[in-house]
């Protein structure tokens, strides 16, 4: 049984498809958040399609993962729980 070839896309293409700014795409890749979904060929960063969801998720949750953002998120959850 033959396997389907994986279509890889550049960081620029991934930014366009996901709506994540290119600078943030590079920062997420540098942080290692996409793991094996990132390949390097001829000094280019290439992403497998499975990495697009992780890319968008990392971008959308970035503020919640920072110390200040995490504290604010925790406070919102705590306030909701206290109001019950």
C-alpha positions as CSV (number, residue, x, y, z in Angstrom):
1,X,0.0,0.0,0.0
2,X,1.5,3.3,-1.0
3,X,1.5,6.3,1.4
4,X,0.3,9.7,0.3
5,X,3.1,12.3,0.0
6,X,3.0,14.9,2.7
7,X,2.5,18.4,1.5
8,X,4.7,20.8,3.4
9,X,4.2,24.5,3.4
10,X,6.5,27.4,4.2
11,X,6.1,29.5,7.3
12,X,4.7,32.3,5.1
13,X,2.1,30.0,3.6
14,X,1.2,28.7,7.1
15,X,0.8,32.3,8.3
16,X,-1.5,33.0,5.4
17,X,-3.7,29.9,5.9
18,X,-4.0,30.2,9.7
19,X,-4.2,34.0,10.0
20,X,-1.3,34.0,12.5
21,X,1.2,36.8,11.8
22,X,4.5,35.6,10.2
23,X,6.6,36.9,13.1
24,X,4.5,34.8,15.5
25,X,4.8,31.7,13.3
26,X,8.6,32.0,13.6
27,X,8.4,32.5,17.3
28,X,6.2,29.5,17.9
29,X,8.5,27.4,15.7
30,X,11.5,28.7,17.7
31,X,9.8,27.8,21.0
32,X,9.5,24.2,19.8
33,X,5.8,24.1,20.3
34,X,5.1,22.3,17.0
35,X,7.6,19.5,17.4
36,X,7.9,17.1,14.5
37,X,5.4,19.0,12.4
38,X,8.3,21.3,11.5
39,X,10.9,20.2,9.0
40,X,14.0,22.1,7.6
41,X,15.1,21.9,4.0
42,X,17.6,24.2,2.3
43,X,17.4,26.6,5.3
44,X,13.6,26.9,5.0
45,X,11.2,26.0,7.7
46,X,8.4,23.8,6.4
47,X,5.3,22.8,8.3
48,X,3.2,19.7,7.8
49,X,-0.5,20.2,7.6
50,X,-1.0,18.6,11.1
51,X,1.0,21.5,12.5
52,X,-1.5,24.2,11.4
53,X,-4.0,23.4,14.2
54,X,-1.2,23.6,16.8
55,X,0.1,26.8,15.3
56,X,-3.3,28.5,15.6
57,X,-3.9,27.1,19.0
58,X,-0.5,28.3,20.3
59,X,-1.2,31.8,18.9
60,X,-4.7,32.0,20.3
61,X,-3.7,30.8,23.8
62,X,-0.4,32.7,24.0
63,X,-1.8,35.3,26.4
64,X,-3.2,32.7,28.7
65,X,0.2,30.9,28.8
66,X,2.1,34.0,30.0
67,X,2.4,34.6,33.8
68,X,0.2,37.6,33.8
69,X,-2.3,36.2,31.4
70,X,-2.4,33.0,33.4
71,X,-3.1,34.9,36.6
72,X,-5.9,36.8,34.9
73,X,-7.4,33.6,33.5
74,X,-7.2,32.0,36.9
75,X,-8.9,35.0,38.5
76,X,-11.8,34.9,35.9
77,X,-12.3,31.2,36.6
78,X,-12.2,31.8,40.3
79,X,-14.7,34.7,40.1
80,X,-17.1,32.5,38.1
81,X,-16.8,29.7,40.6
82,X,-17.4,32.0,43.6
83,X,-20.6,33.5,42.0
84,X,-22.3,30.1,42.0
